[in-house]
Structures are given as C-alpha cells and as structure tokens.
Amino acid sequence: MSDKANVQLVSMADIARMAGQSRATVGNWKAREDDFPEEHSRGKRGPLYDRELIARWLAAKGRITATAPIGSQLFGQVDEEFARGFDPDVVLELWLVVLALRCLLPEASWSRIAGAEPAMLEDQVRSAAHQWLGDAADLLPRVALPVAGLEGVVRGVSALDQGGILDTADFVLDRLLQGHGHMGHGKFSTPRSLRSLMTELCGPGASFYDPAAGAGRLLIEVAEASNTFLPPALFGQEPNVHIRSICELNLKIHGLEATIKLDNVLFYDLFPDAQFDRVVCDPPWGQRLPETSALVDDPRWIWGEPTGDASTAWIQHCLYHLGPEGKAVIALPPKILFEKGRTARTLQGIIKAGLLEAVVSLPPGLLPGASIGCAVLVFAKGRPTVDGKPSPALMINIDDAQLEGVGRERSLAPGLIASIGEIYRNWTSGTSPNSEIASTAQYDDLAENAFDLSPRRYVVPSTVLVDTTALLHQQQELIRRLGDSLDTCKKTDAQLIRLLQEQS
C-alpha cells in the first residue's frame, strides 16, 4: 500500500460520482459485496477510502462511467475542504466558474491565478470572473472560500487538457442537474441520447435558436455538429436566471458565443422579429397555460390561440421563427401524436400547411424521471406539394427492445441514432425508406386516420417467412427429449420407493 500521506481519499459521495450512481447504491455494494475495499480512515462525512483501490474495484466490476473518472478524481481531492458551510451545488458551480476561466483567460492571465499566493487566490479568481464572465460571476459563493479547497480546484483544472476540461464540465453539469432533479424531463437538460438524435435530425445551419435553452447542452451539440465554414450564430431564451448563468458558462467552456435572453418565451418573446435556419426545442413538459387573454392577439398563433397544454404553443413559436427554408426539431410528450379537440385542430392546420416533415416515436425508459415515451417532431418550411396536397411525412417507430441499458440508464444506441439519421437524410433526398422501423404517411393516410400521428399506425413490420418443416423437426425433437425426461423421472421414482421400503 502507498504511503499514507500520499493516498488520495474519497468519500461515499465521491464513489457515487465516480460510478454515476446514488449513495444508496454504493452503500448496498459495501454491505453486500465482500471484496468492497476496506476503509482507509474516517472524516467529517464518514468513512474514507483509497481512491486508487476504489477505482480499480469499480473498473473490475464494470461500474465506472466514461466521463466520471476525471471529474471524480478532482472532486475527491478537495471536497473535504468544503464539507462544512457549503452546499454541494455551490461547490459544483465554483468548478464551472473556474473551468470557464481556464478556457477564456489568456495563458499568462491564467498562470498568474494558478501561481498566486494562497492568501491572494480568491481575490484573483473573483476579479477574473467579474471581468470575463459577466452575470455568470454571480454563481461564485458570496462567503469566503476555504483556501485549501480553492487551491485544489485551481490545481485540478490547471492539470486538464481541453478534452479533460470538457469531460469534467459535463460531469459537473450531470451532478449539478441531478441534484436539483433536473435530469428528468421537462427541466433544464435533455438526456444525452435524445440530444444526439435531435442533432442528427437537425443538420447544419448558419443560425440556431433554442427557446427553452436550459443549461445549453442541446444548443451546444447542434452547433458543434454543424460543420459550417463560419461558426453558427447561436440564440436562446431561458426564464430561470440561475440556469441562464450556468448555460452561459457551459457555452464559454465549449468556446461558443451565444445570445441567451432571460424571460418566459411564451409570454415575452425577446426575439420577436428574428428568423433562424434551425430551431431546436426540448421544452418543459406538462406546462399549463392560463385560460385567459394573456396570449391573445399574438402574431405567433397562426393556427390557433393556445390554452391549456402548451405543446402547440411551443410548436407554433418554433415555426414562427423559422426562415424560408428553415427546420425545427421539437421533443414533446407522446400524447401530441393523438390529441383531440382544440389542440388537434391546431395541429391539423399545421399539417395541412405542409410543414410536418417527420415523426420519431420513442418508448418509455429513455427519459430519466419520466414513465412515458417521447415524440420528436420535425417541421420544415419550403416543402413542395404533391398533386396539390401536402408532402408525405416520414414515420419512424422505435420500440422498447431497441433501447440499451436497464433501469434509469436506458438510452438509444449510437448505431441506432446513426441509422435514423441516415433514413431521414435519404428520405429528404428523395429515397423512400427501406427499413422495418420506418415508413411514409401520405396526406390522405393521415386524414383517413383522423390525423393520428402515431408512427406505429403507419410503420408495417415486414413479413417474416417461417420454415414450417424446420419448426416441425424442432417440435418432434422437443417431444422426444420430454419423453426421455419422463422415463428418467419414472425410473428415479421407482428407485426412491425401493430405498424407502428397504429402510422402513
């Protein structure tokens, strides 16, 4: 074992971060698995463990996540310094601030911070944050920071390369948003595989807009995947001032500039005249609009003033901001596919205008904290008519068997996401889908089905030819084996009876 003074210690909470699990799960491992590493010592928050031994144990068990190790190593070294007097979320936000400074500051400026005397370090960090981060600097705690803890954060960030910075920022955001319960749906962060799917469907553009920006992850992903000659212009709106600051830090860490405005976009559209090449939106689910005149006489409501459920309000808002050849990719609760009443009439008007391009239906289990599936709708302007009717819509149906993982960790496989993207791009280029998960719905098909948009209604599974002769042979073989088993059971019973009789 290494010298005690050189051992990096981690708490139960740190181990949970390393594995991407809850503390309760780690507690179960400790109680039930005999080879769980022994305690090294005890601290203010309970038992402490040798980080290296824990990392080896997690790796051997296949329980260490792809992005957690870098972040968890850094956290394990400094968390004890913040154990008293600091909420864990405050410490996570401090990490984001320092990561953003590392990305923004010229090397000489960062070196001055990294080499500052301990007594001067906090002043250096606060001064740089107010100079370079604007309102996001308010995420720094208002109380004095523990010197050793802040030194640990700065030292850890200094040791990271660019890839490590991005991985650590992603790790921090996961922990921060999970702590607030925002990794479930309808909050501030879109699940990773859903972001990847929406990015596949979005495609490149010169300008991107997310009216429900949250922590900025979806906007960042579509921008980074755009691969245009010039960096795309990025815009968004977020009603929560705290989350907007986190969004701005996240954008800066990724080297992106964006205009993120603050207010509730359905009531106060702060880009009233703007049009964009691409609109991506994963809005809050279950949002209810007032049954009042608050949204009356708004130019966005071309197909009907929204009341009650906000889904059609989000759709109309996104369409309002599309440029002449623009595209919108929106994630909504699955009930949008078979709505009735006023919501259905609004959606029918949008379909009759030829704006619906594709629907992807996703099963339950993909969204943490949600027991329902998800519908991803793609709308596009400038689509041609077919025989005087709206162009057909692409329908893609993903079922439960196509998700990876178990429990709360389910996701779309990268290969499946790529396949969906390929089917969509080929179809928009004029090639009909040739896949068991996809089909097209003509306008007349939609009208005949009362504009029900559930893809499973239109995606017909391929007919599988069954070799009946082979099945018959298999049946005969199983019957033969069953007969042999029954004969063996009879012989065994007879032997047992004889033994019992001999002993009596």
C-alpha positions in Angstrom: 0.0 0.0 0.0 1.2 3.5 -0.8 2.4 5.9 1.9 -0.5 7.2 3.9 0.4 10.8 3.3 0.2 10.3 -0.5 -3.1 8.4 -0.6 -5.9 10.3 -2.3 -9.1 9.7 -0.2 -12.6 9.6 -1.4 -15.9 9.6 0.5 -19.0 7.5 -0.2 -20.4 10.5 -2.2 -17.2 10.6 -4.3 -17.5 6.9 -5.1 -21.1 7.5 -6.2 -19.9 10.3 -8.5 -17.2 8.0 -9.9 -19.7 5.3 -10.7 -22.5 7.7 -11.8 -24.8 6.1 -9.1 -26.6 7.2 -5.9 -25.0 7.0 -2.5 -27.6 4.4 -1.6 -26.4 2.1 -4.4 -22.8 2.4 -3.2 -24.0 1.6 0.3 -25.6 -1.6 -1.0 -22.3 -2.5 -2.7 -20.4 -2.0 0.6 -22.9 -4.1 2.6 -23.4 -7.0 0.1 -20.1 -7.4 -1.7 -17.3 -9.0 0.4 -14.5 -7.6 -1.8 -15.5 -3.9 -1.4 -12.3 -2.1 -0.4 -11.8 -1.5 3.3 -12.0 1.9 4.9 -8.7 3.8 4.9 -9.8 6.3 7.6 -12.8 8.4 8.7 -13.5 12.0 8.1 -16.2 14.5 8.9 -18.7 12.9 6.5 -18.0 9.3 7.4 -15.6 6.6 6.0 -12.9 7.5 3.6 -11.3 5.1 1.0 -8.2 4.9 -1.1 -9.2 6.4 -4.4 -6.9 4.1 -6.4 -8.2 1.0 -4.8 -11.8 2.1 -5.3 -11.1 3.0 -9.0 -9.6 -0.5 -9.5 -12.6 -2.1 -7.9 -15.1 -0.2 -9.9 -13.2 -0.9 -13.1 -13.1 -4.6 -12.3 -16.8 -4.6 -11.7 -17.5 -2.6 -14.9 -19.1 0.2 -12.9 -17.0 3.2 -13.7 -18.5 5.5 -16.3 -17.0 7.0 -19.4 -16.8 10.6 -18.1 -16.8 10.3 -14.4 -13.2 9.2 -13.6 -11.6 12.6 -14.4 -14.1 14.7 -12.5 -14.4 12.3 -9.6 -10.6 12.3 -9.1 -10.6 16.0 -8.9 -13.6 16.1 -6.5 -12.2 13.5 -4.2 -9.1 15.7 -3.6 -10.9 18.8 -2.5 -14.5 18.0 -1.3 -13.4 17.6 2.3 -12.4 21.3 2.4 -15.9 22.3 1.6 -17.7 19.8 3.8 -18.9 22.4 6.3 -20.7 25.5 5.4 -21.1 24.9 1.7 -23.9 23.3 -0.2 -22.6 20.7 -2.7 -24.3 22.6 -5.6 -22.4 25.7 -4.7 -19.2 23.8 -4.9 -20.2 22.4 -8.3 -20.9 25.9 -9.6 -17.5 27.0 -8.4 -16.0 24.3 -10.5 -17.9 25.5 -13.6 -16.7 29.1 -13.0 -13.0 28.0 -12.7 -13.4 25.8 -15.8 -14.8 28.7 -17.8 -11.9 31.0 -16.6 -9.4 28.3 -17.7 -11.0 28.3 -21.2 -11.3 32.1 -21.6 -8.3 33.6 -20.0 -5.0 34.1 -22.0 -2.4 31.7 -20.8 -0.4 34.4 -19.0 -3.5 35.5 -17.0 -4.4 32.0 -16.0 -0.8 31.4 -15.0 -1.0 34.4 -12.6 -4.1 32.8 -11.0 -2.6 29.3 -10.8 0.7 30.7 -9.3 -1.0 33.2 -6.9 -0.1 33.1 -3.2 -2.9 31.2 -1.3 -4.0 34.3 0.5 -4.5 36.2 -2.8 -6.0 33.4 -4.8 -9.7 34.1 -4.0 -9.3 37.8 -5.0 -7.7 36.8 -8.2 -10.5 34.3 -9.1 -13.3 36.8 -8.2 -11.6 39.6 -10.1 -11.2 37.5 -13.3 -14.7 36.1 -13.0 -16.3 39.6 -12.9 -14.1 40.7 -15.8 -14.6 37.7 -18.1 -17.9 36.1 -17.1 -20.4 38.9 -16.7 -23.5 37.9 -14.8 -22.3 34.3 -14.5 -19.7 35.5 -12.0 -22.7 35.7 -9.5 -22.5 31.9 -9.3 -19.5 32.3 -7.0 -20.3 32.0 -3.3 -20.7 35.3 -1.5 -18.9 34.0 1.5 -15.1 33.4 1.8 -13.8 30.2 0.3 -11.6 27.8 2.1 -8.1 28.4 0.9 -7.1 24.7 0.5 -10.3 23.9 -1.3 -10.0 26.7 -3.8 -6.3 25.8 -4.3 -7.4 22.2 -5.1 -10.0 23.4 -7.7 -7.5 25.6 -9.4 -4.7 23.0 -9.3 -7.0 20.3 -10.6 -8.3 22.5 -13.5 -4.7 23.5 -14.4 -3.8 19.9 -15.0 -6.5 19.3 -17.5 -6.1 19.3 -21.3 -9.0 20.5 -23.5 -10.7 17.1 -23.6 -10.4 16.8 -19.8 -12.0 20.2 -19.4 -15.0 19.3 -21.5 -15.4 15.9 -19.8 -15.1 17.4 -16.4 -17.6 20.2 -17.2 -20.1 17.5 -18.5 -19.6 15.5 -15.3 -20.2 18.6 -13.1 -23.4 19.5 -15.0 -24.7 16.0 -14.6 -24.2 16.1 -10.9 -25.5 19.6 -10.6 -28.7 19.0 -12.5 -29.3 15.6 -10.9 -29.0 17.2 -7.5 -31.8 19.6 -8.5 -33.9 16.9 -10.0 -33.5 18.5 -13.4 -32.2 15.5 -15.3 -35.7 14.2 -15.6 -37.7 15.6 -18.4 -39.2 19.0 -18.8 -36.4 20.8 -16.9 -33.0 22.1 -17.8 -31.2 19.3 -19.6 -32.0 17.0 -22.4 -30.8 13.4 -22.0 -27.7 12.6 -23.9 -29.0 10.2 -26.5 -32.1 12.3 -27.1 -29.7 15.3 -27.8 -27.8 13.1 -30.2 -30.9 12.1 -32.1 -32.2 15.7 -32.3 -28.8 16.7 -33.6 -28.9 14.0 -36.3 -32.3 15.3 -37.5 -31.3 19.0 -37.3 -28.4 19.2 -39.7 -26.1 22.2 -40.4 -27.2 25.8 -40.4 -25.9 29.3 -40.2 -28.1 30.2 -37.2 -29.5 28.1 -34.3 -32.2 29.0 -31.8 -33.4 27.2 -28.7 -36.3 28.9 -27.0 -36.0 26.6 -24.0 -32.2 26.8 -23.6 -31.8 25.4 -20.1 -28.2 24.5 -19.5 -27.4 25.0 -23.2 -26.4 21.4 -23.9 -28.7 20.9 -26.9 -27.7 24.2 -28.5 -24.1 23.4 -28.0 -24.4 19.9 -29.6 -26.2 21.0 -32.7 -23.8 23.9 -33.1 -20.7 21.7 -32.8 -22.1 19.2 -35.3 -23.0 21.8 -37.9 -19.5 21.8 -39.5 -20.2 25.1 -41.4 -17.3 27.2 -42.7 -18.1 30.0 -40.3 -19.2 29.4 -36.7 -23.0 29.5 -36.5 -24.8 32.3 -34.7 -26.5 31.0 -31.6 -29.5 32.3 -29.8 -31.7 31.2 -26.9 -34.1 32.2 -24.1 -34.3 30.9 -20.6 -36.7 32.1 -17.8 -34.5 31.0 -14.8 -31.7 33.5 -14.1 -29.6 30.9 -12.3 -29.8 28.3 -15.1 -29.1 31.0 -17.7 -25.8 31.7 -15.9 -25.0 28.0 -15.9 -25.9 28.0 -19.7 -23.6 30.9 -20.4 -20.7 29.2 -18.5 -21.3 26.0 -20.4 -21.2 27.8 -23.7 -17.9 29.6 -22.8 -16.3 26.3 -21.7 -17.1 25.0 -25.2 -15.7 28.1 -26.9 -19.1 29.3 -28.2 -20.6 32.7 -28.2 -24.4 33.0 -27.9 -27.1 35.5 -27.0 -29.2 34.0 -24.3 -32.0 36.2 -23.1 -33.9 36.0 -19.8 -37.7 35.6 -19.6 -40.6 33.2 -20.3 -40.6 32.9 -24.0 -44.3 32.0 -24.4 -45.4 35.3 -22.7 -42.4 37.5 -23.7 -40.7 36.6 -27.0 -37.5 38.6 -26.8 -36.6 37.8 -30.5 -39.9 39.0 -31.9 -38.8 39.6 -35.5 -35.9 37.1 -35.8 -35.8 34.1 -38.1 -33.4 31.2 -37.9 -32.1 28.4 -40.1 -32.6 25.8 -37.3 -34.8 25.8 -34.2 -34.3 23.0 -31.6 -36.5 22.8 -28.6 -37.0 20.4 -25.7 -39.5 22.4 -23.7 -40.8 21.8 -20.2 -43.5 19.1 -20.2 -46.8 19.4 -18.5 -46.8 23.2 -18.6 -50.3 24.6 -18.4 -51.2 27.9 -20.0 -53.8 30.2 -18.4 -57.4 30.2 -19.6 -57.2 34.0 -20.0 -56.5 36.6 -22.6 -52.8 36.7 -21.7 -51.8 35.1 -25.1 -54.4 36.7 -27.3 -53.5 38.7 -30.4 -50.0 37.3 -30.6 -48.8 37.0 -34.2 -47.2 33.6 -33.4 -50.6 31.9 -33.1 -51.3 31.5 -36.8 -53.2 28.2 -36.4 -55.0 28.9 -33.1 -54.5 30.7 -29.8 -53.1 28.1 -27.3 -54.8 27.4 -24.0 -54.4 24.6 -21.5 -51.5 22.3 -22.6 -48.6 24.3 -24.0 -47.4 21.8 -26.7 -49.0 23.5 -29.7 -47.8 26.9 -28.3 -44.2 25.6 -28.4 -44.7 24.2 -32.0 -46.2 27.5 -33.3 -43.5 29.6 -31.6 -40.8 27.5 -33.2 -42.5 27.7 -36.6 -42.9 31.4 -36.3 -39.1 31.8 -36.0 -38.1 29.6 -39.0 -36.5 31.2 -42.0 -37.9 30.4 -45.5 -36.0 27.1 -45.8 -35.8 26.6 -42.0 -36.2 23.4 -40.0 -37.5 22.8 -36.4 -36.8 19.7 -34.3 -39.0 19.5 -31.2 -39.3 16.9 -28.4 -42.7 16.6 -26.9 -44.8 14.3 -24.8 -46.2 11.4 -26.8 -49.8 12.5 -26.4 -49.2 15.2 -29.0 -49.4 12.4 -31.6 -53.1 11.6 -30.9 -54.6 14.8 -29.4 -58.2 15.7 -29.6 -60.2 18.9 -29.5 -58.7 22.3 -29.8 -55.1 21.1 -29.7 -55.8 18.6 -32.5 -57.4 21.3 -34.7 -54.4 23.5 -34.3 -52.0 20.6 -35.2 -54.2 19.7 -38.2 -53.8 23.2 -39.5 -50.1 22.9 -39.3 -50.2 19.5 -41.2 -52.5 20.9 -43.9 -50.0 23.7 -44.4 -47.4 21.0 -45.4 -45.0 21.8 -42.5 -44.8 18.4 -40.8 -41.8 16.5 -42.2 -41.1 13.6 -39.9 -42.2 12.0 -36.6 -40.0 9.7 -34.4 -41.8 7.9 -31.7 -39.6 6.8 -28.7 -40.6 4.3 -26.0 -40.7 4.8 -22.2 -37.5 4.3 -20.4 -35.4 6.8 -22.3 -36.1 9.8 -20.2 -34.9 9.7 -16.6 -37.7 10.6 -14.2 -40.4 10.0 -16.8 -42.6 6.9 -17.1 -43.8 7.9 -20.6 -42.1 7.9 -24.0 -41.3 10.8 -26.2 -42.2 12.2 -29.7 -39.6 14.0 -31.8 -41.3 16.1 -34.5 -39.5 17.7 -37.4 -41.1 20.6 -39.2 -39.7 22.3 -42.3 -40.7 25.3 -44.4 -40.5 25.3 -48.2 -41.7 21.7 -48.8 -43.3 21.1 -52.2 -46.9 19.9 -52.6 -47.7 16.5 -54.2 -50.7 16.6 -56.5 -51.9 19.7 -54.8 -51.6 18.1 -51.3 -49.0 18.4 -48.6 -45.9 16.2 -49.0 -45.9 12.9 -47.1 -44.4 12.7 -43.6 -41.7 10.2 -42.6 -42.7 8.0 -39.8 -40.2 6.2 -37.6 -41.2 3.9 -34.7 -38.6 2.9 -32.1 -39.8 0.2 -29.6 -38.6 -0.8 -26.1 -36.4 -3.6 -27.4 -34.2 -1.2 -29.3 -33.1 0.7 -26.2 -29.8 -0.1 -24.5 -29.2 -0.5 -20.7 -31.5 -1.1 -17.8 -33.5 0.9 -15.2 -32.8 4.6 -15.3 -29.8 4.3 -17.5 -31.5 3.4 -20.8 -30.5 5.1 -24.0 -30.6 4.9 -27.8 -27.6 3.1 -29.2 -25.3 5.3 -31.2 -25.7 2.9 -34.2 -29.5 3.3 -34.0 -29.2 7.1 -33.9 -27.0 7.0 -37.0 -29.5 4.7 -38.7 -32.4 7.0 -38.0 -30.3 10.0 -39.3 -29.4 8.1 -42.5 -33.1 7.1 -43.1 -34.1 10.7 -42.6 -31.5 12.2 -44.8 -32.0 9.7 -47.6 -35.8 10.3 -47.5 -35.4 14.1 -47.7 -33.1 13.5 -50.7 -35.9 11.5 -52.4 -35.2 7.9 -51.4 -38.2 6.1 -49.8 -37.3 4.3 -46.5 -36.4 0.6 -46.7 -36.4 -0.3 -43.1 -38.6 -2.2 -40.6 -38.7 0.9 -38.3 -39.7 3.5 -41.0 -42.4 4.2 -43.5 -44.1 7.2 -45.0 -47.6 8.6 -44.4 -49.3 10.3 -47.3 -51.6 13.2 -46.5 -54.7 11.1 -47.4 -53.4 8.4 -45.0 -53.2 11.0 -42.2 -56.7 12.4 -43.0 -58.2 8.9 -43.1 -56.8 8.2 -39.6 -58.1 11.5 -38.2 -54.6 12.9 -38.3 -53.3 10.4 -35.7 -49.5 10.8 -35.9 -48.5 7.6 -34.1 -45.8 6.1 -36.3 -46.8 2.5 -35.4 -50.1 3.1 -37.2 -48.1 3.6 -40.5 -45.0 1.5 -40.0 -45.9 -2.0 -41.0 -43.5 -4.7 -39.8 -42.0 -6.8 -42.6 -43.4 -10.3 -43.1 -41.0 -12.9 -41.9 -41.2 -16.2 -43.8 -41.2 -19.2 -41.4 -39.7 -22.6 -42.3 -42.6 -24.8 -41.1 -40.6 -28.0 -41.9 -37.8 -26.9 -39.6 -40.3 -26.0 -36.9 -41.9 -29.4 -37.1 -38.5 -31.1 -36.7 -37.8 -28.9 -33.7 -41.2 -29.8 -32.2 -40.5 -33.6 -32.7 -37.1 -33.3 -31.1 -38.5 -31.5 -28.1 -41.2 -34.1 -27.7 -38.5 -36.9 -27.8 -36.5 -35.1 -25.2 -39.6 -34.6 -23.0 -40.3 -38.4 -23.3 -36.8 -39.3 -22.3 -37.0 -36.9 -19.3 -40.3 -38.5 -18.2 -38.8 -42.0 -18.5 -35.9 -40.9 -16.3 -38.2 -39.5 -13.7 -40.2 -42.7 -13.6 -37.0 -44.8 -13.1 -35.8 -42.3 -10.4 -39.1 -42.5 -8.6 -39.0 -46.3 -8.6 -35.5 -46.3 -7.2 -36.5 -43.9 -4.4 -39.5 -46.0 -3.5 -37.3 -49.1 -3.2 -34.8 -47.3 -1.0 -37.6 -46.0 1.3 -39.1 -49.5 1.6 -35.7 -51.0 2.4 -35.1 -48.5 5.2 -38.6 -49.0 6.8 
